[in-house]
Every structure is written in structure tokens, then in C-alpha cells.
């Protein structure tokens, strides 16, 4: 980042700014900018060592973004490039998505089949150390940098799970190639589509998987969103569109000054019985689908409460190769519910059993979904009655 005006020139501009300010709020902003400029000038002039002004300004920018929320970040050119690489579905690391929740580095979801998942790391685990150093002072992007690295290298983490500090876990980084959509046809012509992550091609891949299962005789569907930490908002909306009648509200996105309502644009591609599997690793885009399916009574949610990430970030260029990632909106389900930090509760709670000593164990959530679809008329009647009762109670309130 290059500083294009001198500190003295900045002082001059800020002094002129007071004459232009028309409101108390604007005057207050110029007062704060003057204080910032004076601090920078004092550091540049009085600090014991010579100061790199570019690094100083970059540090101030990082501090401003970090003061907002964990998802808002300053991105230098290298960090921005990493985000672009990940959006293409290929990078080197340990294979998990993370966030900062309650000031602690927290796992949203380990990616199936990669080092973190193979080591037994779970959604909700708290990472308190990386290579022996505390994560508390680190920003989210700094934590990402430390976890990623060349394939074949090791990183050691310490996690807290349900209040207990677990032994250190050493992970060997590898090339991560994200597969967005997986499909299979189960017993009784039950389709199973697992969406692992939402990227640009996910809607098209989902439609192909759906059509393939239809051609093979699928009569009901299990949409698996477990471990799906989100991705592109538009992709999640387009997938949801395939299940709702035309004109139905999918999600309401509210910014500071305006809002957008996304409605289904076509008749549903799939109208048969539907189960949606969710867990603590289902976040953001996955929660948009789950929320719409639940609020419209389109299917039954099975599994565990979702993560609860309902904020929308925009990446904005600063014009010099650096960017800011800024939270610009939050979204609400069709029923008007905000799920941020709360998550979405399943209609039927089934806890997931992890691996035992690296041995595969039955998947009780998937088995429950299969059994529900086998007895669909019975479960559908109960689900519709419960949904109707819920809406009656809400109107009475």
C-alpha cells in the first residue's frame, strides 16, 4: 500500500474539512480523523526507531476492521489472493473452515476426507493454540495464514471441546480440492445429495445430480447439508429455488439502509418427499436452505442445531491491490427469524456419532432420514400438524 499524500497535507485537508462540515456528526468525524492524523504524525516523528509509514497505515486499517466483527477484515494483496484461490475450490491446508465466536477461534466445520476431519476435529471445537502459540491475539485471517501452508508440512493445534482441553493434534497439510456436490441412490429409491460447499458452479452441479437420480428412479430425497459452512450466497439461493413454488420468499437480506427479498423464480424441480440433514457445521448458505425449507413446511429437518452465521460480507477494493471484507447485511428466514449466533433447530433431533478409534460407525442421522422417508405419510401428517400449531401460536402472540 502506498501513502499518496503527506501527513502535513492530511492535516491541511482535515482543517478545511471542519469548514465544510454541516452537521454535528460530520464535525465529530473530522475531529476523530484529525486525532488519527496527529497520532500518525507523532509516531512518525517521535518513535524511537524509523517507522515504515505504509505498515503503520495498514495496521490502522486492520484495527478499524477488527473493531467491527470477526468477519470484517483488511486484506492485503496476499490475503485477497488466498480468498480467490479458495473460491475456486483448491488450496493447501488442513481442511476446515473457522471463525471467531465469543473472541475464541472456533471450527465451523471440518471438510470431509481431509486432515482435520480424519483427526476427529468437530464443528464447535475451540482452537486455543497453533504451534504452541495462543490464538487469542490473532485475527481470523492471521489464524488462517498459520493453519495453511505447503502440502506435506505439519501444524500442531490445541483444542477445547465442551470445556475440556484435549491433547495436542498434529495435522499434515495437503492439497485441498473441494467437491461441491456428491450423489447416490439408496434403498427404496431414496436419493441422497450431499452439498459440501457453495461455489459458482454448485447450482448447475446440483441440478445434474438431481436429474441423474430422477432418471434412476428416485422417489424421495435426502438433502445433506451437514458440514456445509456456506460459500456463495447466490448459489445457495439458486439451490433453494429448486424446491419452492414460484414467488415464495427464500430469504430477506437487510443492510443498513435497504433490504432485498429473494423470491423463487420457477416452479420446483423436485416436489416429492424431502428430508434435510443439518448439524453444527451447517452455516450461512446451508442455513438459508434449511430455514426456507422449514418455514415453508417443504420438508423435515433432521440432525442437530446449525451453527448460526447469518451475516453477509462484501469484498471491496481499495484501489491499490488491497481490499476490505466488510459485513454489509444480515439475512432473515421467510418467517422473519434471525438465526445469527442462534442457529436453526431440527424438527427431529438426532445426535451424530463420531468415529471410534478410527473405525467407521453407523450414521444415525442418515438412517433416521431413511426410516422417516419409508414411513413418509405418517411423519408428514405429524409435521404438518406441528407446523400449523406453531403458526397459530405465533398469531395469538
N, C-alpha and C positions, 0 to 999 in steps of 0.2 A: 504494500500500500504506500503510495507517495503522498506526502503532505504538500499541497499545491499553493498554500498561502502561508505567509509568515505569521507568527504569533502576534506581532505588533499589528499586522493588518487585521487579524481577527479581533483584537481589541478595538480597532477603529470601527469595524463593521458592527460590533455589538453596541458601541456607544451610539452610533447612528440609529441602531435598531430601537433604542428607547424612544427616540423621537417619532418613530413610525408606529409604535405600539398603541393600539386604540382601546384595549381592554386591560383590566387588572390581570387577567390570566396571561395575556401576551407579555405584559411587563414582567410578570413573575418568571416567565420562561427566559426572557432576555437576562434577567438578574442571575438565574442559575447558569446560563451559558457564560456570562461574564466570570462567575466564580470558577467554572471549569477551565476557562481560558487562563485565568490568573494562576490557578493551581499548576497547569501545564507549564506556564512560563517560569514559575518559581522552581519547579523541579528541574527544568532545563538549565536554569541559571545557577541554582544553589546546590543541587545534589552532588555528593562527594565525587562521583565518577561521571564521565561524559555519558550522556543519555542518547540512545537511538530514538529519535522522535517518532519514527514510523511505528516502532514496537510499543512506545508509550500510548500512542493514539489507539493502536489495535487493542491494547489492554483495557483502555477505557471503553471501547466498543463492546468487548467481551463482557465487561462488568455490567454495562447497561442491559444487555440482552439476558444475562444470567439473573438479573434482579426481577425479571418478569415471571417466568415459569420455566420448568426444566426443558420443555420442548423448544423454547425460543433460544436461538444460538447465533453467534457470529461465526461465519465460515470463511476461513482464508481459502486461497485457491486450492490447496491440497485437500482440505476438508470437503470442499464443494465437489471436487473430482471424485472423492470416495463415495459421496452420496449418489452421483451419477452412475458410478460403476455398480453400486448395489442395486439401483433401479433397473439395471439390465440383467440382474439375476446371477452375476458372477463376481466373487471376491474371495479373498483368503482370510481365514479366521477360524473361530471355534464353533460358529453356527448357532447363535442365539440372538434374540432381539432384547434390548434392555431399555430402561427408562429410569428416571429418578422419581421416586414416590416417597413422600414424607421425609425428604432430604437424604434418602438412602438409595444407592444403586440397586435396582430391582430387575429381576428377569421377567420379561413379558412372556416369552415362550422360547424353548429350545427348538431348533429346527430338526425335524425327524431325520434320522440316519446320519447325523453329523456329530462331531466330538462331544459337544455339550449334552446332547440327548443320550448318547451312548454312555456317558459318565453318570447318568441319572439325575442331572440337573432338572429342576422343575419350575414351572411358572410360579412366581411369587417368592422364589428364593432371593435372599438379600446378599449381595456381594460386598463384603466389608474390606477385603484386601485383594490386590492384584500384585503378584510377585513380591509379597511381603510388605507392601505399602498400602496405607489406608486409602480407601476410595472417597472418604468424606470430603476432602478439599477439592476433588476433581469435578469438572463439569461433565455433562453427558458425552460430549464429543471427545474430551480427553480420555474418558474411560473407554470409548470405542477404539481410539488410537492404540491404547495399551493392550486391548484384547486381540486386535488384528495384528497381522504380521505375516511374513513369508511362510508358505506351506513347509511343514517339517520342523518348525521351531516350536518350543514349548512355552506355555504360560501357566502359572500356578495361581489359583484363586482360593479364597476362604469364604465360605457362605454361612449364613444363619438361616435355619429353617425352623419355623414355629418356635422361635426363641432359643433354639439350641445351636451352638457353634459346631459345625461339622469339621472333620479332619480336612486338611488341605487337599485340593483336587488339582492334579496336573493334566492339562489338556495339550495335545499336539495339534497345532493348526494345520488345516488342509484347505484345498481349493473347494469353495462352496459354490455349487451350481444349483440354483433354485428351480425346482419343478413346480409349476403353478397348480396344475390340475392332474389328479390321478383318478382312475375309474375302475370298477369291477362289477360284475354281476354275481350276486349272492344267491342263496337258496330262495325258492318260492318267487323267482323273477323279481327280486328286490335289487334295485340299483344302488350302488354306493359310490358317490363322488366326493373326493377329498380335495378341497381348495386350500393349498398350503400358504399362499401369499397372493396379493392382488397386484398385478402389474399391467402394463398396457395391453398385452395380448390375452389376459385372463378371460374376458367375456367371450371371445371367439373360441378359445380352448374349451371353455365350459359348454358352449353350445355344441361343439363337436362331440364332446363326451356324452352329452345328453342324447344327441341323435344316435350315437353308436349304441347306447344302452336301449333306446327305444327299438332300434332295428333288431336287437337280440331278445326282444320280448319283455322288457321291463314294465312292471305294472305298479310299482311304488318306488319311492326314492328315499335314501338316507343321504342328506347333505352334511358332510363332515367339515366343521369349521374349527375343530379342536387344534390348538397350537397356531392358529392363524392370527398373527399380530397386526394385520392390516395391510397397508400399501396405498395404492392409488384410490382415492375416494370415488372417482368417476367409474372405475372398474367395478367396485362393489355395488354401486347404484345400478349399473347395467346388468349385473347378475341378478339382483333383486327383481328387476323389471321382468324377468322371465317367469316369475311365479304369481304376479298380481294382475288383476283385471285392469284394463286401460283406465287411466285417470285417477288411480289410487295414489295417495301420498306415500312416498318411500321414506323421505327424511326431510326435515326442516333444518336448514343451516342458518344460524343467526350470527351476524357480525356486529360490530359496534354501532353502525348506522343503518344497516339494512339487513334483509334476510332473503333467502332463496328457498323455494319449495320445489323439490324434485318429484315429479309425478311419473307413474308408469306410462310408457308411450305406446304400448302394444298389448294385444291380447296374450295371455300367458302361453308359453311353450310347453308347460307341464301343469296339468290340473289334477293329477292323481294323488293318492296319499303321500304325505311328506313328513319326515322326521328331520330335525336339525340337531346335530350333536355339537355341544359347546362345552368349554371348560375355562379354567382360569387363564389360559393362554390365548383365548379368543378376544381380540381387541379391535377397536377402531372400525375398519371396514367390515370385519366379521360381525361386529355388534350392530351395524346398520342393517345387515340382512336379518339377523336374529330378532332385532327389535321390530322390524316391519312384519316379519312372519308371525311373531307373537301378537302384536297389536291388532292385526287384521284376522287373527284366528285361522291363518292359512295352513298351519301345520303345528306340530308339537315339538317343543324344545326339551331335549333330554341331555343330562350331564350335570355340570357344575356351573356356579355363577361365573359370568365373564369378568374380564379384567377391569373394565371401566375406563376407557380412554375415548372421550368424545370431543376432542379438540381438533381443529383443522389448521394446518400450517401452510404458509406460502413461502417460497424461496424467492427473494428479491435481490436483484443485482445492485451493487453499489457503484458499478461502472468501471472498476479497476481490477476486475478478476475476483474480488471478494464479494460475498453475499451475506444476507441475514436470513435466517429461518425464523419466521415470526408467526406466532399464533394469531390468526385473524378471525376465527369464528369457532363456535361450538355447535354441535348438532343435537337435535331432539328427535325422538321416535315419533311415528304418526300419532300416537296417543298423547304427545306433548311431554313425554318423560325425558329428563336429562339423566344420563347414566354415568356422567363423569365421576370417577372415584367410587361409584356405587355398583356398576355392572348390571347385567341382566340375569335375573333368576330363572332357572329352567322350570318348565312345567312339571317335570318329573326329575327329582334329584337322584343321581346315581354317581357315586364316587368312583374314581378311576384307580385301579391297582397298578402300581409301578412294577418294573422288573424286580425279580427277587434273585439276587446273586447272578445277575446277567442272564437269567433264564426267562424266556417269554412266558407270560401268564395270560389267561383268557382276558378278553376285553369286555368287561361287564356292561359298559355303556353301549357298545355296538350290539352286544347280544340282547340288551333290553330293547333297543330300537327295532331289531329284527322281530322280537316277540310281539311288540306293540303293533307292527305292521301286519303280522299274521292274524291278530285279533282286532284289526282296524275299526270295524263298525262299533264295537264296544267302547274302545278308547276314544274314538271320535265323538261319540254321544256324550261321554263324560266331559271331554274337553270343551265342547260347545256349551254345555250347561254351566260349567265353571266360568267360562269367558263371559257369558250373558249375565251371570250373577255379579261378576266383578264390575261390569259397566253399569248395572242397576245401582249398585252400592255407590259408585262414583257420582252418578247423577243425584242421588239422595244427599250426598255430602255437599 
